Every structure is written in structure tokens, then in C-alpha cells.
Amino acid sequence: MSCNPNDIDAQEMAQRLQHPKTLKLLDVREVMEYHTYNIGGLNIPLGKLPAALEDLDWEKDEEIIVICKAGLRSKTAQSILQQNGYLHVRNLTGGILALQKLK
């Protein structure tokens, strides 16, 4: 388990991915990175996120897991979402790289 309740580690994420239909994933990497390797979810590059927020179809009280390559861009995206009223935004610590290391 992660120390910070607003974070999710690779181990927990791997378990959660066994039931992906219930997950709200937001991948904030660039489109080319996303198409190279992804675990699903909605792809909105970090730079486009503020403008795309009004088009997000998610409820503000739903759990949203934000992912990127190493966990830094997703941390920024987490802050943007929280500043816009999203209550349960979790950052994948270590990002996609941490998930790939588990395999």
C-alpha cells in the first residue's frame, strides 16, 4: 500500500488492472508515448489537460488514477484535477515504468 492515500503504487495498480472496467484511468503522456505502450484509459497529454477538463465525462467524486511514464507529469495532473474539484485523484507512483518492472 502507498503511504499517501492520494497515491497508488505499482503493486496495487497491477491488482486493480485485473478488473479494468471499474477503473477511471487518465494517461497524461504524449500521444506517441501512449500509442507505444499503454494500459488503457483516456489519453490527454498534460499540456492539454486544463483545456480538456470541461469535456471530461467523469463525476468529481469518482476515483481517478492518473498515470504517466515515471509519475512526475501525473503528479502535476493530479494537482490540476484537485484544483478543479475532483475529490479522489490518485497518482501512480513510479508511473508505467514501475508497472513494467513488475512483469
N, CA, C and O atoms as a printed pandas DataFrame, in Angstrom:
     atom_number atom_name residue_name chain_id  residue_number  x_coord  y_coord  z_coord
0              1         N          MET        A               1    0.834   -1.202    0.000
1              2        CA          MET        A               1    0.000    0.000    0.000
2              3         C          MET        A               1    0.875    1.261    0.000
3              4         O          MET        A               1    1.973    1.276    0.555
4              5         N          SER        A               2    0.369    2.285   -0.621
5              6        CA          SER        A               2    1.101    3.548   -0.672
6              7         C          SER        A               2    0.976    4.268    0.656
7              8         O          SER        A               2   -0.007    4.094    1.377
8              9         N          CYS        A               3    1.974    5.075    0.976
9             10        CA          CYS        A               3    1.929    5.857    2.207
10            11         C          CYS        A               3    0.864    6.944    2.106
11            12         O          CYS        A               3    0.081    7.147    3.034
12            13         N          ASN        A               4    0.843    7.626    0.996
13            14        CA          ASN        A               4   -0.094    8.712    0.771
14            15         C          ASN        A               4   -1.376    8.151    0.150
15            16         O          ASN        A               4   -1.307    7.488   -0.885
16            17         N          PRO        A               5   -2.541    8.398    0.753
17            18        CA          PRO        A               5   -3.791    7.859    0.196
18            19         C          PRO        A               5   -4.104    8.412   -1.198
19            20         O          PRO        A               5   -4.924    7.850   -1.924
20            21         N          ASN        A               6   -3.447    9.509   -1.565
21            22        CA          ASN        A               6   -3.654   10.072   -2.892
22            23         C          ASN        A               6   -2.726    9.453   -3.933
23            24         O          ASN        A               6   -2.744    9.847   -5.099
24            25         N          ASP        A               7   -1.921    8.488   -3.510
25            26        CA          ASP        A               7   -1.034    7.795   -4.436
26            27         C          ASP        A               7   -1.431    6.328   -4.500
27            28         O          ASP        A               7   -2.078    5.802   -3.595
28            29         N          ILE        A               8   -1.031    5.680   -5.586
29            30        CA          ILE        A               8   -1.233    4.243   -5.732
30            31         C          ILE        A               8    0.093    3.687   -6.248
31            32         O          ILE        A               8    0.686    4.249   -7.169
32            33         N          ASP        A               9    0.555    2.592   -5.663
33            34        CA          ASP        A               9    1.829    2.052   -6.128
34            35         C          ASP        A               9    1.596    0.996   -7.211
35            36         O          ASP        A               9    0.465    0.574   -7.454
36            37         N          ALA        A              10    2.680    0.583   -7.851
37            38        CA          ALA        A              10    2.588   -0.336   -8.988
38            39         C          ALA        A              10    1.941   -1.661   -8.588
39            40         O          ALA        A              10    1.171   -2.237   -9.356
40            41         N          GLN        A              11    2.257   -2.143   -7.380
41            42        CA          GLN        A              11    1.709   -3.415   -6.902
42            43         C          GLN        A              11    0.176   -3.360   -6.837
43            44         O          GLN        A              11   -0.513   -4.235   -7.360
44            45         N          GLU        A              12   -0.335   -2.317   -6.188
45            46        CA          GLU        A              12   -1.792   -2.172   -6.072
46            47         C          GLU        A              12   -2.415   -1.951   -7.447
47            48         O          GLU        A              12   -3.484   -2.485   -7.742
48            49         N          MET        A              13   -1.743   -1.162   -8.287
49            50        CA          MET        A              13   -2.258   -0.881   -9.627
50            51         C          MET        A              13   -2.369   -2.172  -10.438
51            52         O          MET        A              13   -3.362   -2.380  -11.135
52            53         N          ALA        A              14   -1.369   -3.029  -10.354
53            54        CA          ALA        A              14   -1.386   -4.301  -11.084
54            55         C          ALA        A              14   -2.600   -5.142  -10.658
55            56         O          ALA        A              14   -3.247   -5.776  -11.492
56            57         N          GLN        A              15   -2.897   -5.142   -9.364
57            58        CA          GLN        A              15   -4.066   -5.877   -8.865
58            59         C          GLN        A              15   -5.357   -5.263   -9.401
59            60         O          GLN        A              15   -6.275   -5.969   -9.820
60            61         N          ARG        A              16   -5.404   -3.933   -9.378
61            62        CA          ARG        A              16   -6.610   -3.235   -9.838
62            63         C          ARG        A              16   -6.845   -3.430  -11.342
63            64         O          ARG        A              16   -7.988   -3.429  -11.798
64            65         N          LEU        A              17   -5.770   -3.594  -12.102
65            66        CA          LEU        A              17   -5.893   -3.770  -13.554
66            67         C          LEU        A              17   -6.522   -5.114  -13.927
67            68         O          LEU        A              17   -6.878   -5.332  -15.085
68            69         N          GLN        A              18   -6.659   -6.005  -12.960
69            70        CA          GLN        A              18   -7.345   -7.264  -13.234
70            71         C          GLN        A              18   -8.846   -7.043  -13.419
71            72         O          GLN        A              18   -9.549   -7.914  -13.933
72            73         N          HIS        A              19   -9.330   -5.879  -12.999
73            74        CA          HIS        A              19  -10.743   -5.507  -13.177
74            75         C          HIS        A              19  -10.812   -4.107  -13.789
75            76         O          HIS        A              19  -11.325   -3.183  -13.158
76            77         N          PRO        A              20  -10.298   -3.941  -15.019
77            78        CA          PRO        A              20  -10.143   -2.601  -15.600
78            79         C          PRO        A              20  -11.444   -1.852  -15.881
79            80         O          PRO        A              20  -11.433   -0.627  -15.995
80            81         N          LYS        A              21  -12.566   -2.570  -15.994
81            82        CA          LYS        A              21  -13.819   -1.881  -16.310
82            83         C          LYS        A              21  -14.228   -0.893  -15.220
83            84         O          LYS        A              21  -14.926    0.084  -15.492
84            85         N          THR        A              22  -13.794   -1.147  -13.999
85            86        CA          THR        A              22  -14.190   -0.285  -12.892
86            87         C          THR        A              22  -13.224    0.891  -12.696
87            88         O          THR        A              22  -13.454    1.750  -11.845
88            89         N          LEU        A              23  -12.142    0.928  -13.488
89            90        CA          LEU        A              23  -11.126    1.966  -13.297
90            91         C          LEU        A              23  -11.354    3.169  -14.193
91            92         O          LEU        A              23  -11.763    3.037  -15.347
92            93         N          LYS        A              24  -11.085    4.335  -13.650
93            94        CA          LYS        A              24  -11.041    5.568  -14.436
94            95         C          LYS        A              24   -9.567    5.944  -14.516
95            96         O          LYS        A              24   -8.999    6.477  -13.562
96            97         N          LEU        A              25   -8.950    5.660  -15.665
97            98        CA          LEU        A              25   -7.531    5.940  -15.860
98            99         C          LEU        A              25   -7.359    7.144  -16.755
99           100         O          LEU        A              25   -8.019    7.262  -17.787
100          101         N          LEU        A              26   -6.472    8.037  -16.358
101          102        CA          LEU        A              26   -6.131    9.193  -17.178
102          103         C          LEU        A              26   -4.632    9.150  -17.421
103          104         O          LEU        A              26   -3.836    9.315  -16.496
104          105         N          ASP        A              27   -4.254    8.926  -18.677
105          106        CA          ASP        A              27   -2.849    8.842  -19.069
106          107         C          ASP        A              27   -2.454   10.203  -19.642
107          108         O          ASP        A              27   -2.983   10.621  -20.672
108          109         N          VAL        A              28   -1.522   10.896  -18.974
109          110        CA          VAL        A              28   -1.174   12.263  -19.379
110          111         C          VAL        A              28    0.128   12.335  -20.186
111          112         O          VAL        A              28    0.724   13.403  -20.322
112          113         N          ARG        A              29    0.557   11.193  -20.714
113          114        CA          ARG        A              29    1.735   11.211  -21.585
114          115         C          ARG        A              29    1.349   11.745  -22.964
115          116         O          ARG        A              29    0.169   11.880  -23.289
116          117         N          GLU        A              30    2.360   12.042  -23.758
117          118        CA          GLU        A              30    2.111   12.490  -25.123
118          119         C          GLU        A              30    1.510   11.339  -25.933
119          120         O          GLU        A              30    1.700   10.170  -25.598
120          121         N          VAL        A              31    0.786   11.681  -27.002
121          122        CA          VAL        A              31    0.069   10.694  -27.806
122          123         C          VAL        A              31    1.000    9.587  -28.314
123          124         O          VAL        A              31    0.638    8.411  -28.282
124          125         N          MET        A              32    2.187    9.956  -28.777
125          126        CA          MET        A              32    3.114    8.956  -29.308
126          127         C          MET        A              32    3.566    7.982  -28.218
127          128         O          MET        A              32    3.695    6.784  -28.469
128          129         N          GLU        A              33    3.808    8.500  -27.004
129          130        CA          GLU        A              33    4.177    7.625  -25.882
130          131         C          GLU        A              33    3.038    6.657  -25.577
131          132         O          GLU        A              33    3.255    5.468  -25.343
132          133         N          TYR        A              34    1.821    7.195  -25.585
133          134        CA          TYR        A              34    0.630    6.397  -25.276
134          135         C          TYR        A              34    0.477    5.256  -26.276
135          136         O          TYR        A              34    0.190    4.120  -25.900
136          137         N          HIS        A              35    0.672    5.573  -27.557
137          138        CA          HIS        A              35    0.497    4.548  -28.588
138          139         C          HIS        A              35    1.643    3.538  -28.610
139          140         O          HIS        A              35    1.478    2.432  -29.124
140          141         N          THR        A              36    2.788    3.900  -28.064
141          142        CA          THR        A              36    3.911    2.973  -27.987
142          143         C          THR        A              36    3.633    1.876  -26.964
143          144         O          THR        A              36    3.900    0.701  -27.219
144          145         N          TYR        A              37    3.098    2.260  -25.812
145          146        CA          TYR        A              37    2.745    1.299  -24.762
146          147         C          TYR        A              37    1.743    1.963  -23.835
147          148         O          TYR        A              37    1.972    3.077  -23.364
148          149         N          ASN        A              38    0.627    1.281  -23.570
149          150        CA          ASN        A              38   -0.322    1.834  -22.602
150          151         C          ASN        A              38   -1.081    0.713  -21.914
151          152         O          ASN        A              38   -1.079   -0.434  -22.361
152          153         N          ILE        A              39   -1.728    1.076  -20.817
153          154        CA          ILE        A              39   -2.535    0.114  -20.069
154          155         C          ILE        A              39   -4.017    0.471  -20.183
155          156         O          ILE        A              39   -4.841    0.036  -19.379
156          157         N          GLY        A              40   -4.332    1.263  -21.191
157          158        CA          GLY        A              40   -5.712    1.677  -21.396
158          159         C          GLY        A              40   -5.960    3.042  -20.784
159          160         O          GLY        A              40   -5.027    3.745  -20.396
160          161         N          GLY        A              41   -7.212    3.402  -20.703
161          162        CA          GLY        A              41   -7.556    4.688  -20.128
162          163         C          GLY        A              41   -7.634    5.789  -21.168
163          164         O          GLY        A              41   -7.379    5.576  -22.354
164          165         N          LEU        A              42   -7.986    6.947  -20.699
165          166        CA          LEU        A              42   -8.137    8.121  -21.536
166          167         C          LEU        A              42   -6.791    8.817  -21.659
167          168         O          LEU        A              42   -6.115    9.047  -20.656
168          169         N          ASN        A              43   -6.399    9.152  -22.879
169          170        CA          ASN        A              43   -5.113    9.820  -23.099
170          171         C          ASN        A              43   -5.355   11.297  -23.361
171          172         O          ASN        A              43   -5.892   11.675  -24.402
172          173         N          ILE        A              44   -4.952   12.128  -22.406
173          174        CA          ILE        A              44   -4.959   13.582  -22.583
174          175         C          ILE        A              44   -3.576   14.066  -22.152
175          176         O          ILE        A              44   -3.278   14.086  -20.958
176          177         N          PRO        A              45   -2.723   14.457  -23.109
177          178        CA          PRO        A              45   -1.393   14.948  -22.725
178          179         C          PRO        A              45   -1.502   16.082  -21.703
179          180         O          PRO        A              45   -2.414   16.906  -21.766
180          181         N          LEU        A              46   -0.557   16.107  -20.763
181          182        CA          LEU        A              46   -0.597   17.066  -19.662
182          183         C          LEU        A              46   -0.818   18.501  -20.130
183          184         O          LEU        A              46   -1.603   19.232  -19.526
184          185         N          GLY        A              47   -0.139   18.912  -21.194
185          186        CA          GLY        A              47   -0.266   20.280  -21.686
186          187         C          GLY        A              47   -1.665   20.638  -22.155
187          188         O          GLY        A              47   -2.028   21.813  -22.201
188          189         N          LYS        A              48   -2.452   19.622  -22.505
189          190        CA          LYS        A              48   -3.822   19.859  -23.000
190          191         C          LYS        A              48   -4.867   19.649  -21.922
191          192         O          LYS        A              48   -6.048   19.917  -22.144
192          193         N          LEU        A              49   -4.449   19.172  -20.759
193          194        CA          LEU        A              49   -5.402   18.815  -19.706
194          195         C          LEU        A              49   -6.275   19.984  -19.241
195          196         O          LEU        A              49   -7.493   19.821  -19.171
196          197         N          PRO        A              50   -5.707   21.166  -18.915
197          198        CA          PRO        A              50   -6.584   22.244  -18.430
198          199         C          PRO        A              50   -7.722   22.572  -19.401
199          200         O          PRO        A              50   -8.856   22.789  -18.973
200          201         N          ALA        A              51   -7.428   22.608  -20.693
201          202        CA          ALA        A              51   -8.458   22.923  -21.691
202          203         C          ALA        A              51   -9.451   21.780  -21.871
203          204         O          ALA        A              51  -10.598   22.007  -22.255
204          205         N          ALA        A              52   -9.012   20.553  -21.595
205          206        CA          ALA        A              52   -9.864   19.382  -21.812
206          207         C          ALA        A              52  -10.774   19.072  -20.627
207          208         O          ALA        A              52  -11.678   18.244  -20.742
208          209         N          LEU        A              53  -10.547   19.726  -19.495
209          210        CA          LEU        A              53  -11.310   19.401  -18.287
210          211         C          LEU        A              53  -12.816   19.537  -18.472
211          212         O          LEU        A              53  -13.580   18.718  -17.961
212          213         N          GLU        A              54  -13.247   20.562  -19.195
213          214        CA          GLU        A              54  -14.694   20.761  -19.344
214          215         C          GLU        A              54  -15.336   19.647  -20.164
215          216         O          GLU        A              54  -16.550   19.458  -20.099
216          217         N          ASP        A              55  -14.544   18.914  -20.928
217          218        CA          ASP        A              55  -15.086   17.813  -21.726
218          219         C          ASP        A              55  -15.029   16.467  -21.006
219          220         O          ASP        A              55  -15.560   15.474  -21.502
220          221         N          LEU        A              56  -14.384   16.434  -19.835
221          222        CA          LEU        A              56  -14.300   15.179  -19.080
222          223         C          LEU        A              56  -15.690   14.764  -18.630
223          224         O          LEU        A              56  -16.456   15.564  -18.092
224          225         N          ASP        A              57  -15.992   13.514  -18.859
225          226        CA          ASP        A              57  -17.322   12.998  -18.541
226          227         C          ASP        A              57  -17.414   12.356  -17.173
227          228         O          ASP        A              57  -18.415   11.712  -16.859
228          229         N          TRP        A              58  -16.397   12.518  -16.360
229          230        CA          TRP        A              58  -16.338   11.824  -15.077
230          231         C          TRP        A              58  -16.923   12.679  -13.960
231          232         O          TRP        A              58  -16.841   13.907  -13.974
232          233         N          GLU        A              59  -17.513   11.987  -12.997
233          234        CA          GLU        A              59  -18.052   12.676  -11.827
234          235         C          GLU        A              59  -16.896   13.125  -10.937
235          236         O          GLU        A              59  -15.857   12.467  -10.883
236          237         N          LYS        A              60  -17.078   14.234  -10.246
237          238        CA          LYS        A              60  -15.984   14.776   -9.434
238          239         C          LYS        A              60  -15.712   13.966   -8.178
239          240         O          LYS        A              60  -14.680   14.154   -7.533
240          241         N          ASP        A              61  -16.625   13.064   -7.820
241          242        CA          ASP        A              61  -16.369   12.246   -6.631
242          243         C          ASP        A              61  -15.931   10.822   -6.980
243          244         O          ASP        A              61  -15.784    9.992   -6.083
244          245         N          GLU        A              62  -15.721   10.524   -8.258
245          246        CA          GLU        A              62  -15.226    9.212   -8.665
246          247         C          GLU        A              62  -13.717    9.131   -8.456
247          248         O          GLU        A              62  -13.017   10.143   -8.505
248          249         N          GLU        A              63  -13.228    7.924   -8.223
249          250        CA          GLU        A              63  -11.789    7.734   -8.131
250          251         C          GLU        A              63  -11.207    7.797   -9.540
251          252         O          GLU        A              63  -11.674    7.111  -10.449
252          253         N          ILE        A              64  -10.191    8.620   -9.706
253          254        CA          ILE        A              64   -9.478    8.739  -10.973
254          255         C          ILE        A              64   -8.012    8.441  -10.687
255          256         O          ILE        A              64   -7.430    9.006   -9.761
256          257         N          ILE        A              65   -7.414    7.556  -11.479
257          258        CA          ILE        A              65   -5.999    7.241  -11.330
258          259         C          ILE        A              65   -5.255    7.874  -12.497
259          260         O          ILE        A              65   -5.528    7.578  -13.660
260          261         N          VAL        A              66   -4.312    8.746  -12.167
261          262        CA          VAL        A              66   -3.560    9.470  -13.190
262          263         C          VAL        A              66   -2.212    8.779  -13.369
263          264         O          VAL        A              66   -1.518    8.473  -12.400
264          265         N          ILE        A              67   -1.852    8.538  -14.653
265          266        CA          ILE        A              67   -0.620    7.817  -14.942
266          267         C          ILE        A              67    0.218    8.543  -15.997
267          268         O          ILE        A              67   -0.306    9.266  -16.844
268          269         N          CYS        A              68    1.520    8.333  -15.920
269          270        CA          CYS        A              68    2.452    8.827  -16.937
270          271         C          CYS        A              68    3.638    7.869  -16.947
271          272         O          CYS        A              68    3.537    6.759  -16.425
272          273         N          LYS        A              69    4.744    8.276  -17.525
273          274        CA          LYS        A              69    5.894    7.376  -17.639
274          275         C          LYS        A              69    6.541    7.085  -16.287
275          276         O          LYS        A              69    6.794    5.925  -15.961
276          277         N          ALA        A              70    6.812    8.133  -15.493
277          278        CA          ALA        A              70    7.553    7.945  -14.246
278          279         C          ALA        A              70    6.848    8.491  -13.005
279          280         O          ALA        A              70    7.367    8.346  -11.898
280          281         N          GLY        A              71    5.690    9.109  -13.159
281          282        CA          GLY        A              71    4.949    9.601  -12.005
282          283         C          GLY        A              71    5.052   11.093  -11.755
283          284         O          GLY        A              71    4.428   11.603  -10.824
284          285         N          LEU        A              72    5.837   11.816  -12.574
285          286        CA          LEU        A              72    6.001   13.261  -12.349
286          287         C          LEU        A              72    4.905   14.072  -13.037
287          288         O          LEU        A              72    4.281   14.928  -12.410
288          289         N          ARG        A              73    4.671   13.808  -14.313
289          290        CA          ARG        A              73    3.598   14.528  -15.015
290          291         C          ARG        A              73    2.245   14.209  -14.407
291          292         O          ARG        A              73    1.377   15.077  -14.316
292          293         N          SER        A              74    2.066   12.954  -13.990
293          294        CA          SER        A              74    0.786   12.581  -13.394
294          295         C          SER        A              74    0.578   13.275  -12.051
295          296         O          SER        A              74   -0.558   13.564  -11.672
296          297         N          LYS        A              75    1.663   13.543  -11.332
297          298        CA          LYS        A              75    1.568   14.295  -10.067
298          299         C          LYS        A              75    1.047   15.708  -10.344
299          300         O          LYS        A              75    0.205   16.224   -9.608
300          301         N          THR        A              76    1.558   16.326  -11.415
301          302        CA          THR        A              76    1.084   17.656  -11.809
302          303         C          THR        A              76   -0.384   17.599  -12.228
303          304         O          THR        A              76   -1.180   18.459  -11.851
304          305         N          ALA        A              77   -0.730   16.584  -13.006
305          306        CA          ALA        A              77   -2.122   16.420  -13.451
306          307         C          ALA        A              77   -3.055   16.203  -12.263
307          308         O          ALA        A              77   -4.186   16.691  -12.254
308          309         N          GLN        A              78   -2.572   15.465  -11.262
309          310        CA          GLN        A              78   -3.348   15.232  -10.045
310          311         C          GLN        A              78   -3.702   16.577   -9.398
311          312         O          GLN        A              78   -4.843   16.801   -8.993
312          313         N          SER        A              79   -2.704   17.466   -9.310
313          314        CA          SER        A              79   -2.945   18.791   -8.719
314          315         C          SER        A              79   -3.959   19.589   -9.531
315          316         O          SER        A              79   -4.837   20.239   -8.964
316          317         N          ILE        A              80   -3.842   19.543  -10.848
317          318        CA          ILE        A              80   -4.778   20.274  -11.718
318          319         C          ILE        A              80   -6.204   19.777  -11.488
319          320         O          ILE        A              80   -7.134   20.572  -11.349
320          321         N          LEU        A              81   -6.362   18.463  -11.450
321          322        CA          LEU        A              81   -7.702   17.905  -11.231
322          323         C          LEU        A              81   -8.246   18.277   -9.854
323          324         O          LEU        A              81   -9.415   18.636   -9.718
324          325         N          GLN        A              82   -7.397   18.190   -8.840
325          326        CA          GLN        A              82   -7.840   18.538   -7.485
326          327         C          GLN        A              82   -8.233   20.009   -7.402
327          328         O          GLN        A              82   -9.215   20.353   -6.744
328          329         N          GLN        A              83   -7.474   20.877   -8.063
329          330        CA          GLN        A              83   -7.807   22.310   -8.058
330          331         C          GLN        A              83   -9.125   22.579   -8.771
331          332         O          GLN        A              83   -9.748   23.620   -8.561
332          333         N          ASN        A              84   -9.549   21.645   -9.608
333          334        CA          ASN        A              84  -10.802   21.795  -10.337
334          335         C          ASN        A              84  -11.937   20.978   -9.727
335          336         O          ASN        A              84  -12.948   20.718  -10.379
336          337         N          GLY        A              85  -11.756   20.576   -8.470
337          338        CA          GLY        A              85  -12.860   19.981   -7.723
338          339         C          GLY        A              85  -12.964   18.464   -7.754
339          340         O          GLY        A              85  -13.912   17.904   -7.204
340          341         N          TYR        A              86  -12.017   17.791   -8.380
341          342        CA          TYR        A              86  -12.044   16.318   -8.354
342          343         C          TYR        A              86  -11.508   15.862   -7.003
343          344         O          TYR        A              86  -10.427   16.271   -6.579
344          345         N          LEU        A              87  -12.278   15.008   -6.335
345          346        CA          LEU        A              87  -12.011   14.697   -4.933
346          347         C          LEU        A              87  -11.110   13.483   -4.698
347          348         O          LEU        A              87  -10.381   13.443   -3.707
348          349         N          HIS        A              88  -11.149   12.503   -5.589
349          350        CA          HIS        A              88  -10.423   11.249   -5.359
350          351         C          HIS        A              88   -9.468   10.978   -6.512
351          352         O          HIS        A              88   -9.675   10.050   -7.294
352          353         N          VAL        A              89   -8.433   11.781   -6.615
353          354        CA          VAL        A              89   -7.454   11.634   -7.691
354          355         C          VAL        A              89   -6.209   10.987   -7.114
355          356         O          VAL        A              89   -5.624   11.492   -6.156
356          357         N          ARG        A              90   -5.805    9.865   -7.702
357          358        CA          ARG        A              90   -4.633    9.132   -7.216
358          359         C          ARG        A              90   -3.554    9.119   -8.290
359          360         O          ARG        A              90   -3.846    8.966   -9.476
360          361         N          ASN        A              91   -2.334    9.279   -7.873
361          362        CA          ASN        A              91   -1.180    9.293   -8.773
362          363         C          ASN        A              91   -0.480    7.940   -8.706
363          364         O          ASN        A              91   -0.199    7.432   -7.621
364          365         N          LEU        A              92   -0.200    7.357   -9.882
365          366        CA          LEU        A              92    0.565    6.113   -9.925
366          367         C          LEU        A              92    2.033    6.439   -9.703
367          368         O          LEU        A              92    2.705    6.942  -10.604
368          369         N          THR        A              93    2.535    6.153   -8.500
369          370        CA          THR        A              93    3.932    6.462   -8.178
370          371         C          THR        A              93    4.856    5.565   -8.991
371          372         O          THR        A              93    4.668    4.350   -9.056
372          373         N          GLY        A              94    5.855    6.185   -9.609
373          374        CA          GLY        A              94    6.775    5.431  -10.449
374          375         C          GLY        A              94    6.265    5.229  -11.861
375          376         O          GLY        A              94    7.012    4.800  -12.740
376          377         N          GLY        A              95    4.986    5.537  -12.086
377          378        CA          GLY        A              95    4.420    5.501  -13.414
378          379         C          GLY        A              95    4.433    4.135  -14.088
379          380         O          GLY        A              95    4.569    3.095  -13.444
380          381         N          ILE        A              96    4.288    4.181  -15.410
381          382        CA          ILE        A              96    4.264    2.976  -16.248
382          383         C          ILE        A              96    5.570    2.179  -16.053
383          384         O          ILE        A              96    5.563    0.948  -16.080
384          385         N          LEU        A              97    6.670    2.888  -15.860
385          386        CA          LEU        A              97    7.956    2.196  -15.672
386          387         C          LEU        A              97    7.914    1.247  -14.485
387          388         O          LEU        A              97    8.414    0.124  -14.560
388          389         N          ALA        A              98    7.311    1.704  -13.383
389          390        CA          ALA        A              98    7.211    0.868  -12.183
390          391         C          ALA        A              98    6.342   -0.360  -12.453
391          392         O          ALA        A              98    6.637   -1.454  -11.972
392          393         N          LEU        A              99    5.273   -0.170  -13.223
393          394        CA          LEU        A              99    4.400   -1.303  -13.569
394          395         C          LEU        A              99    5.148   -2.312  -14.425
395          396         O          LEU        A              99    5.040   -3.517  -14.199
396          397         N          GLN        A             100    5.903   -1.835  -15.401
397          398        CA          GLN        A             100    6.635   -2.727  -16.297
398          399         C          GLN        A             100    7.694   -3.540  -15.540
399          400         O          GLN        A             100    7.997   -4.671  -15.920
400          401         N          LYS        A             101    8.245   -2.976  -14.492
401          402        CA          LYS        A             101    9.274   -3.683  -13.703
402          403         C          LYS        A             101    8.684   -4.883  -12.966
403          404         O          LYS        A             101    9.415   -5.811  -12.622
404          405         N          LEU        A             102    7.379   -4.881  -12.719
405          406        CA          LEU        A             102    6.741   -5.988  -12.010
406          407         C          LEU        A             102    6.655   -7.239  -12.863
407          408         O          LEU        A             102    6.568   -8.348  -12.335
408          409         N          LYS        A             103    6.680   -7.073  -14.175
409          410        CA          LYS        A             103    6.487   -8.214  -15.086
410          411         C          LYS        A             103    7.717   -9.068  -15.214
411          412         O          LYS        A             103    7.707  -10.060  -15.943
